[in-house]
Amino acid sequence: MNKSIFLQNLNKIGIALTALTAIGFATTNSASAASVTILLQDSFEQENSPALNYDHFANWNVINGSVDLIGSVGFYDFLPANGLYVDMDGTTGQAGTLQSKKTFNFQAGDTVNLSFQLAGNQRNNVTDSVTVSLGTLFSETFSLHEFQGFTNFTQSFTVANATNATLDFKGIGADNVGLLLDNVTLTKSVPEPGSIMGLLAFGAFGATSLCKRKQ
């Protein structure tokens, strides 16, 4: 083979490999290059004081039934060292629904992360449930037995179509004893196109440099 043709082929291979490496690196690091927005974060510690049939939450409206704000300083503190938390079945004979005061906006491609803690009622020998929903994006019912301690639950998904949604926790029951809720966090992340384009530009620069060195 002619030496000039051999060098030209070698240049093409080097450019292709460098470009593929840059694309792979950009894909691998797209999550870390995403812009993360905290939409809601609540441990209920900012509430004034525990109370039965509490309805003065900073971040929530009680739209059905009732809930109790308990824990801390011995006020129905079934799981000490967890501060304040919410009994999803208040003292009116109808479990409550907590709905976020804010309505959240999501665009197609957003990655949504939701985390929260639930515990059993710690009193009655029954299994209680709570339905968690984020508009039409997500809905699931979680059930725990009486003495289950605080358990972490996480959900992560990608939005298909632009939508607005509230975050709801709906207690299921009518015996004044329900699941306990604490430490709710909702975030969304959007990949930053500028970061990915920068990586691809870096790959193109490397390919050009390699070509020059070969020449």
KEKE-3310 file (N, C-alpha, C; in steps of 0.2 Angstrom, whole numbers, plus 5000, padded with zeros to 4 digits):
npx = (5004:5002:5012:5007:4993:4991:4994:4983:4972:4975:4974:4960:4954:4959:4953:4939:4939:4942:4931:4921:4925:4923:4909:4904:4909:4902:4889:4890:4893:4882:4872:4878:4880:4868:4856:4850:4835:4828:4812:4803:4805:4803:4803:4795:4799:4798:4786:4775:4771:4767:4750:4734:4723:4729:4731:4739:4750:4766:4770:4759:4742:4728:4716:4706:4697:4707:4723:4736:4749:4762:4774:4790:4795:4788:4774:4763:4774:4779:4789:4803:4816:4815:4810:4796:4782:4769:4754:4744:4730:4719:4710:4696:4689:4691:4703:4716:4721:4736:4740:4752:4755:4761:4760:4768:4779:4783:4793:4795:4807:4812:4820:4813:4814:4808:4807:4803:4798:4789:4780:4774:4758:4760:4752:4739:4734:4735:4736:4740:4737:4744:4741:4752:4754:4758:4751:4747:4758:4763:4757:4755:4751:4756:4758:4760:4763:4758:4770:4781:4795:4801:4803:4813:4807:4809:4807:4810:4809:4807:4800:4787:4778:4775:4768:4758:4758:4752:4759:4753:4748:4738:4729:4723:4709:4699:4700:4706:4719:4734:4746:4763:4771:4786:4800:4800:4805:4806:4813:4819:4828:4837:4846:4860:4862:4873:4884:4885:4888:4900:4908:4908:4914:4926:4930:4930:4941:4951:4952:4955:4968:4975:4975:4983:4995:4998:4999)
npy = (4994:5011:5023:5036:5034:5025:5032:5042:5034:5029:5041:5044:5033:5037:5049:5045:5036:5045:5054:5045:5041:5054:5056:5045:5048:5060:5055:5046:5055:5063:5064:5069:5081:5087:5099:5101:5104:5108:5105:5103:5101:5094:5091:5093:5100:5113:5117:5125:5118:5102:5095:5089:5085:5094:5108:5118:5118:5123:5119:5112:5108:5102:5093:5084:5075:5072:5075:5072:5081:5075:5068:5072:5081:5072:5071:5061:5053:5041:5036:5039:5052:5056:5068:5080:5072:5066:5059:5050:5048:5057:5063:5063:5053:5051:5048:5058:5069:5075:5089:5097:5114:5121:5120:5110:5112:5103:5098:5089:5076:5079:5073:5066:5065:5057:5056:5049:5045:5032:5025:5012:5012:5010:5007:5001:4984:4983:4984:4998:5011:5022:5032:5038:5052:5061:5071:5066:5059:5050:5037:5028:5015:5013:5001:4997:4987:4987:4989:4993:5002:5018:5019:5021:5027:5028:5035:5036:5044:5048:5062:5061:5070:5087:5094:5100:5098:5093:5087:5073:5065:5053:5047:5031:5025:5025:5025:5033:5031:5030:5028:5034:5049:5056:5067:5072:5074:5081:5082:5089:5086:5092:5089:5098:5105:5113:5108:5095:5098:5105:5095:5087:5096:5096:5084:5084:5094:5086:5076:5084:5088:5076:5073:5083:5080:5067:5071)
npz = (5000:4996:5005:5008:5006:5017:5028:5027:5029:5042:5049:5047:5055:5068:5070:5070:5082:5092:5092:5095:5108:5114:5113:5120:5133:5135:5136:5147:5157:5157:5167:5179:5174:5174:5178:5194:5202:5217:5222:5232:5249:5265:5282:5291:5303:5303:5307:5319:5332:5338:5335:5336:5322:5313:5303:5298:5289:5282:5269:5264:5260:5269:5261:5262:5275:5289:5297:5309:5318:5325:5337:5344:5359:5367:5363:5358:5353:5345:5338:5344:5342:5329:5327:5322:5314:5303:5306:5296:5297:5305:5319:5317:5312:5298:5287:5281:5267:5261:5251:5241:5242:5232:5214:5203:5189:5174:5161:5145:5146:5158:5173:5186:5204:5218:5236:5252:5269:5277:5290:5301:5310:5323:5334:5332:5328:5313:5295:5287:5274:5261:5248:5236:5225:5210:5201:5185:5183:5191:5202:5217:5229:5245:5258:5275:5290:5307:5317:5309:5306:5302:5285:5270:5255:5237:5221:5204:5188:5171:5163:5150:5143:5144:5159:5173:5190:5207:5222:5231:5246:5251:5264:5269:5277:5292:5306:5315:5316:5307:5294:5297:5291:5285:5281:5266:5250:5234:5218:5202:5187:5174:5159:5154:5139:5135:5142:5137:5123:5125:5128:5117:5108:5113:5110:5096:5094:5099:5089:5078:5082:5082:5069:5063:5070:5064:5051)
capx = (5000:5006:5013:5002:4986:4991:4993:4977:4967:4976:4971:4953:4953:4960:4947:4933:4940:4942:4925:4917:4927:4920:4902:4903:4911:4897:4884:4891:4893:4876:4868:4882:4880:4861:4854:4845:4831:4824:4805:4800:4809:4800:4804:4789:4801:4797:4779:4775:4771:4762:4743:4729:4719:4733:4730:4743:4757:4770:4770:4754:4735:4724:4711:4701:4698:4712:4729:4739:4756:4764:4781:4794:4793:4783:4767:4762:4780:4779:4796:4808:4822:4813:4807:4789:4780:4762:4749:4739:4723:4718:4705:4690:4686:4692:4710:4717:4725:4740:4742:4757:4753:4763:4759:4775:4779:4788:4794:4797:4814:4814:4820:4810:4816:4804:4809:4799:4798:4783:4781:4767:4754:4764:4747:4734:4737:4732:4740:4737:4740:4744:4742:4756:4753:4761:4747:4746:4765:4765:4753:4756:4749:4760:4755:4764:4760:4759:4776:4786:4798:4802:4806:4814:4804:4811:4804:4813:4806:4807:4793:4786:4775:4775:4762:4759:4756:4754:4761:4748:4748:4731:4728:4717:4707:4694:4700:4710:4726:4736:4753:4766:4775:4791:4806:4798:4809:4805:4817:4819:4834:4837:4853:4862:4865:4879:4889:4887:4891:4907:4912:4909:4918:4933:4932:4932:4947:4956:4952:4959:4975:4978:4976:4988:5001:4999:5002)
capy = (5000:5018:5026:5042:5031:5022:5038:5045:5029:5030:5048:5043:5029:5041:5054:5041:5034:5051:5056:5040:5042:5060:5055:5040:5052:5064:5051:5044:5061:5068:5064:5074:5088:5090:5105:5099:5109:5105:5108:5103:5097:5095:5086:5095:5103:5120:5118:5128:5113:5096:5096:5084:5088:5100:5110:5125:5116:5128:5117:5107:5109:5096:5094:5079:5072:5076:5072:5074:5082:5072:5067:5078:5083:5067:5072:5055:5052:5033:5034:5045:5054:5058:5075:5080:5068:5066:5053:5052:5047:5061:5061:5065:5047:5051:5049:5065:5070:5081:5091:5102:5120:5123:5116:5110:5112:5098:5097:5082:5075:5080:5067:5067:5060:5058:5052:5050:5040:5030:5020:5009:5016:5009:5006:4995:4978:4983:4986:5004:5012:5029:5033:5044:5053:5067:5072:5060:5056:5044:5035:5021:5014:5009:4998:4994:4984:4991:4991:4994:5008:5023:5016:5025:5025:5032:5034:5040:5043:5053:5065:5060:5075:5093:5094:5103:5093:5093:5081:5071:5059:5052:5042:5027:5022:5029:5023:5038:5028:5029:5028:5040:5051:5061:5068:5072:5077:5081:5086:5087:5087:5093:5089:5105:5104:5116:5104:5090:5101:5106:5088:5085:5101:5094:5078:5087:5097:5081:5073:5088:5088:5070:5073:5087:5076:5062:5074)
capz = (5000:4996:5012:5009:5007:5023:5033:5027:5033:5049:5051:5048:5061:5074:5071:5072:5088:5096:5092:5098:5115:5117:5113:5126:5139:5136:5138:5154:5162:5157:5174:5183:5171:5174:5183:5198:5206:5223:5221:5239:5254:5271:5287:5296:5309:5303:5310:5326:5337:5337:5337:5333:5317:5312:5296:5296:5286:5278:5262:5262:5262:5270:5257:5264:5281:5294:5299:5316:5318:5331:5338:5348:5366:5370:5360:5354:5350:5344:5336:5346:5339:5323:5327:5321:5308:5302:5306:5290:5299:5311:5324:5315:5309:5291:5285:5277:5261:5261:5245:5241:5241:5225:5208:5200:5181:5172:5154:5143:5147:5165:5177:5193:5209:5224:5241:5258:5274:5280:5296:5303:5314:5330:5339:5331:5324:5307:5290:5284:5267:5259:5241:5234:5218:5207:5195:5181:5181:5196:5208:5219:5236:5250:5264:5280:5296:5313:5320:5304:5308:5296:5279:5265:5248:5232:5215:5199:5182:5166:5160:5143:5141:5148:5163:5179:5195:5214:5226:5236:5250:5253:5269:5268:5283:5296:5313:5318:5316:5301:5293:5298:5286:5286:5276:5259:5245:5227:5214:5195:5184:5166:5156:5151:5132:5134:5145:5132:5117:5126:5128:5110:5105:5115:5106:5089:5095:5100:5083:5074:5084:5080:5062:5062:5072:5059:5045)
cpx = (5004:5006:5008:4995:4986:4990:4986:4972:4968:4973:4963:4951:4954:4955:4941:4933:4939:4935:4920:4918:4923:4913:4900:4904:4905:4891:4884:4891:4887:4872:4871:4882:4873:4861:4849:4842:4827:4817:4802:4804:4806:4801:4799:4792:4800:4790:4780:4776:4766:4755:4739:4725:4723:4732:4733:4750:4760:4769:4764:4747:4732:4717:4705:4703:4703:4718:4732:4746:4758:4772:4784:4791:4788:4776:4766:4768:4781:4786:4801:4814:4821:4810:4799:4788:4772:4759:4744:4732:4722:4713:4698:4686:4687:4699:4711:4721:4729:4742:4747:4753:4755:4761:4766:4775:4785:4788:4796:4804:4816:4815:4818:4812:4811:4806:4805:4800:4791:4785:4774:4764:4757:4758:4742:4737:4734:4737:4736:4741:4740:4745:4746:4755:4756:4757:4746:4753:4766:4759:4754:4754:4754:4757:4760:4760:4762:4765:4782:4789:4799:4806:4807:4811:4807:4808:4808:4810:4807:4801:4793:4783:4775:4768:4764:4756:4757:4756:4756:4750:4741:4731:4722:4715:4702:4694:4704:4717:4728:4744:4756:4771:4780:4796:4804:4803:4807:4809:4816:4826:4834:4844:4854:4865:4872:4885:4891:4890:4898:4911:4913:4914:4925:4935:4934:4939:4953:4957:4956:4966:4978:4979:4982:4995:5003:5002:5009)
cpy = (5006:5021:5032:5039:5028:5027:5041:5040:5029:5036:5047:5039:5033:5046:5050:5039:5039:5053:5052:5041:5048:5059:5050:5044:5056:5061:5049:5049:5065:5069:5069:5081:5091:5095:5102:5104:5105:5109:5108:5099:5099:5089:5088:5099:5110:5122:5121:5123:5108:5098:5091:5088:5095:5102:5117:5123:5122:5126:5113:5110:5102:5097:5089:5077:5076:5072:5075:5075:5080:5071:5073:5079:5078:5067:5066:5053:5044:5031:5040:5046:5056:5065:5075:5075:5068:5059:5055:5050:5051:5059:5063:5059:5047:5052:5055:5064:5076:5083:5097:5109:5123:5118:5116:5109:5107:5098:5090:5082:5076:5074:5069:5062:5062:5053:5054:5044:5038:5025:5018:5013:5016:5008:5001:4990:4978:4985:4993:5006:5020:5028:5039:5045:5060:5068:5066:5057:5050:5043:5028:5021:5010:5007:4995:4992:4988:4993:4992:5001:5012:5019:5021:5022:5030:5030:5039:5039:5049:5055:5064:5066:5081:5093:5098:5098:5095:5087:5079:5065:5058:5046:5038:5024:5027:5027:5027:5036:5027:5028:5034:5042:5056:5062:5067:5076:5076:5085:5084:5089:5088:5093:5096:5104:5107:5112:5098:5092:5103:5100:5086:5090:5099:5088:5080:5090:5092:5077:5077:5088:5082:5070:5077:5083:5071:5065:5077)
cpz = (5000:5003:5013:5010:5014:5029:5033:5030:5040:5053:5052:5054:5067:5075:5073:5079:5093:5097:5096:5106:5118:5118:5119:5132:5141:5139:5145:5159:5161:5163:5178:5180:5171:5179:5187:5202:5211:5223:5228:5243:5261:5276:5293:5302:5309:5306:5317:5332:5335:5339:5333:5328:5315:5304:5294:5293:5282:5271:5260:5264:5264:5267:5258:5271:5286:5295:5306:5315:5325:5332:5342:5354:5369:5368:5356:5350:5350:5342:5338:5342:5331:5322:5326:5314:5308:5302:5301:5291:5305:5316:5323:5312:5301:5290:5280:5271:5261:5253:5245:5239:5234:5220:5204:5192:5179:5164:5152:5143:5154:5168:5184:5198:5216:5229:5247:5262:5276:5285:5297:5308:5322:5336:5338:5327:5317:5302:5287:5278:5266:5251:5239:5227:5216:5201:5191:5180:5185:5201:5210:5227:5240:5256:5269:5286:5302:5315:5315:5305:5301:5291:5273:5258:5243:5225:5210:5192:5177:5163:5153:5140:5146:5152:5169:5184:5202:5217:5231:5240:5253:5258:5268:5275:5287:5303:5317:5319:5309:5300:5295:5293:5288:5280:5269:5255:5238:5223:5207:5192:5177:5164:5153:5145:5132:5137:5140:5126:5118:5126:5121:5106:5107:5111:5099:5089:5095:5093:5078:5075:5082:5073:5060:5064:5067:5053:5046)
residu = (MET:ASN:LYS:SER:ILE:PHE:LEU:GLN:ASN:LEU:ASN:LYS:ILE:GLY:ILE:ALA:LEU:THR:ALA:LEU:THR:ALA:ILE:GLY:PHE:ALA:THR:THR:ASN:SER:ALA:SER:ALA:ALA:SER:VAL:THR:ILE:LEU:LEU:GLN:ASP:SER:PHE:GLU:GLN:GLU:ASN:SER:PRO:ALA:LEU:ASN:TYR:ASP:HIS:PHE:ALA:ASN:TRP:ASN:VAL:ILE:ASN:GLY:SER:VAL:ASP:LEU:ILE:GLY:SER:VAL:GLY:PHE:TYR:ASP:PHE:LEU:PRO:ALA:ASN:GLY:LEU:TYR:VAL:ASP:MET:ASP:GLY:THR:THR:GLY:GLN:ALA:GLY:THR:LEU:GLN:SER:LYS:LYS:THR:PHE:ASN:PHE:GLN:ALA:GLY:ASP:THR:VAL:ASN:LEU:SER:PHE:GLN:LEU:ALA:GLY:ASN:GLN:ARG:ASN:ASN:VAL:THR:ASP:SER:VAL:THR:VAL:SER:LEU:GLY:THR:LEU:PHE:SER:GLU:THR:PHE:SER:LEU:HIS:GLU:PHE:GLN:GLY:PHE:THR:ASN:PHE:THR:GLN:SER:PHE:THR:VAL:ALA:ASN:ALA:THR:ASN:ALA:THR:LEU:ASP:PHE:LYS:GLY:ILE:GLY:ALA:ASP:ASN:VAL:GLY:LEU:LEU:LEU:ASP:ASN:VAL:THR:LEU:THR:LYS:SER:VAL:PRO:GLU:PRO:GLY:SER:ILE:MET:GLY:LEU:LEU:ALA:PHE:GLY:ALA:PHE:GLY:ALA:THR:SER:LEU:CYS:LYS:ARG:LYS:GLN)
# end
